């Protein structure tokens, strides 16, 4: 009798866990897919607390929309029942709504995977270490890539199941943001301790979503990590009619075949078996610039042709290899 009761309790526990897993899978899948469409993207970041003696907070507010409007066309591709890839196309328009020609760019991509077996932790500039995740089930890993789909930062967490709108919160170490080096001219720190909170409002709020950040800009050198200043920020995605992102959609359609091959090539390299360490070859531009050039070369080529596909894959691997430490 006791044996039968024990088996029954185990079965009930297993069924409960299985039900919870399915709920988390469905919750996350719905949230991620709700982040697609055409958006006005409102960035705002400001330093709020000096953490290093003698450092004076930068009084500037990062606000990309002061003299223009930033928009993104975001699409979702289901790579498996548990993995969804968000592809973002960023472009700019003037204050009258007209496209600023030539500003279209494939922005960061995001891979969302439920119960991913591993991720790559950012450890130091140009250095990532694989970490096994199989002992912690029920997590959605968000992988934010570089502009050429290379490593940037990754973080695992659950989507909330007890709130009106899905929320996902996670903290991780990451490289210095491109907005800081490119737009703000910063070179006095190298890394960021990121605190990210995403809230997806869905149809109830017109399909908008919000990413809040509570970050610490950090100096990373041979002596270790030194906190410099705390930063608060938000990126607010305000849904627009799809027609306002026609330029982004057209840009993506011409390049989709190359992007799929690029992602497949990276998937073959980043298999979770060891560290991935990069280098900056002297006299060379950032790796994504080289990959953009290859992307332009591939336009108009039939990447479904096995020979052309193999040759293009070989060139992708060659560029990655030039920027990878031996």
BELJOJO-V733078 format. One record per residue. PSI is psi in degrees with one decimal (* if undefined). OMEGA is omega in whole degrees, -180 to 180 (NA if undefined). Layout:
PSI,OMEGA  PSI,OMEGA
This chain:
-46.0,179  -38.9,179  -42.6,179  -41.4,179  -39.9,179  -42.8,179  -38.9,179  -42.1,179  -39.9,177  -41.9,179  -43.3,179  -39.8,179  -41.3,180  -43.0,179  -38.4,178  -44.6,179  -41.5,179  -40.1,178  -40.3,179  -40.6,178  -44.6,-180  -36.4,178  -44.8,180  -39.9,178  -47.3,-179  -39.9,-179  -47.7,-179  -41.8,-179  -42.9,179  -41.4,-179  -47.6,-178  -43.9,180  -25.0,178  -9.2,-178  10.8,-178  161.0,178  -160.3,-180  131.1,-175  143.7,159  128.4,-175  115.0,-176  106.5,179  141.6,174  119.0,-179  139.4,-179  144.6,176  136.7,-173  -17.9,-175  117.5,176  135.2,-179  -3.2,180  127.7,-180  132.5,178  -10.2,-180  128.8,177  127.2,-179  139.8,174  119.8,-176  -10.4,-176  145.8,172  126.3,177  113.3,-178  98.3,-172  -18.3,-173  16.6,-178  -42.6,-177  13.7,-179  178.4,176  130.1,176  130.7,180  154.3,177  137.3,170  115.6,-174  125.7,178  158.6,179  137.3,175  121.9,178  106.9,180  -21.1,175  172.9,177  -16.7,-177  7.3,-177  124.5,-179  132.9,-180  124.5,173  123.1,177  126.4,-176  132.0,172  116.5,-179  138.1,173  165.0,-175  148.7,172  156.7,177  176.5,-175  -14.4,175  -1.8,178  -3.0,-179  141.8,180  135.3,169  100.6,-173  137.7,178  0.7,-180  -5.6,-179  133.3,180  143.6,172  111.2,-179  -168.3,179  147.2,171  157.8,176  126.6,170  127.3,174  121.2,-178  130.4,178  127.2,-179  48.6,174  139.9,-178  -20.9,-178  167.3,169  173.8,177  112.2,176  132.5,171  123.2,-176  -34.6,-176  164.2,178  125.8,178  13.2,-174  123.1,177  144.3,-179  132.0,178  141.4,178  130.2,180  132.8,-179  3.1,-171  -19.9,-179  -7.6,-178  89.7,-178  168.0,173  10.5,-177  146.1,170  119.0,178  125.6,176  119.8,178  111.7,177  125.2,-173  166.9,170  175.0,-178  -17.9,177  19.8,179  6.8,175  175.0,-176  141.5,171  -79.3,175  155.9,-176  151.4,-178  136.9,180  136.6,177  169.9,177  151.6,167  137.2,-179  144.7,179  -0.5,-174  19.6,-179  161.3,-176  -37.5,180  141.9,179  135.0,177  145.2,178  122.0,-178  137.1,-177  151.1,179  137.4,-179  164.9,176  144.5,-173  161.6,174  164.4,175  137.0,-179  147.8,177  -33.3,179  -29.5,-178  -45.1,-180  -40.1,-174  -50.9,-172  -32.4,-175  -7.1,176  29.5,-176  135.4,174  10.9,-176  1.5,172  165.4,-170  -20.2,-171  172.4,-177  128.2,168  107.6,-172  137.4,167  114.2,-172  135.8,174  118.0,-180  132.1,177  124.3,-179  113.7,-174  -24.3,175  -160.3,-173  -28.7,-177  -27.6,179  28.3,178  13.9,177  12.3,-179  162.0,174  163.3,-170  135.7,171  113.3,176  146.6,179  138.3,173  98.8,-167  158.2,172  114.5,175  130.5,-167  132.6,173  125.1,179  112.0,178  -167.3,-175  -21.9,-180  -8.4,179  -148.9,-178  127.9,180  112.4,178  134.3,-178  -53.9,-175  146.9,177  141.3,-178  137.5,172  144.5,-179  168.9,176  151.0,168  114.3,-174  120.7,-178  106.8,-177  118.7,-174  139.0,176  164.4,172  141.9,-178  -28.3,-178  -24.9,-180  -8.1,179  26.1,-180  -37.8,-180  -41.3,178  -40.0,180  -45.0,-180  -40.2,178  -43.2,-178  -41.2,-176  -34.3,-178  -20.8,-171  -0.4,-171  -39.2,-177  -41.4,179  -41.7,-179  -37.8,178  -42.1,178  -39.5,179  -45.6,179  -43.2,179  -37.7,-180  -44.6,177  -39.3,179  -36.7,180  -27.0,180  -40.2,-174  78.2,-174  6.4,176  12.0,-175  -10.6,-179  -175.9,-178  160.1,173  117.4,-176  128.8,-179  173.8,174  164.1,178  98.4,-178  132.7,-179  136.1,176  2.7,-178  147.7,175  172.9,174  152.1,-176  -36.4,-177  -28.3,177  -43.5,177  -39.0,-179  -34.7,176  -39.9,178  -41.9,178  -39.3,178  -43.7,178  -38.8,178  -32.4,-176  -14.5,180  132.0,179  -10.0,177  148.5,-180  95.2,-177  -1.4,171  -13.3,175  122.1,-175  -39.9,-178  -45.0,179  -40.4,180  -45.2,-179  -39.3,180  -39.4,179  -40.5,176  -40.5,180  -38.3,179  -38.2,176  -48.8,-179  -35.5,179  -43.9,179  -45.9,178  -43.0,-178  -33.8,-180  -26.7,-178  10.9,179  134.2,180  140.6,180  *,NA
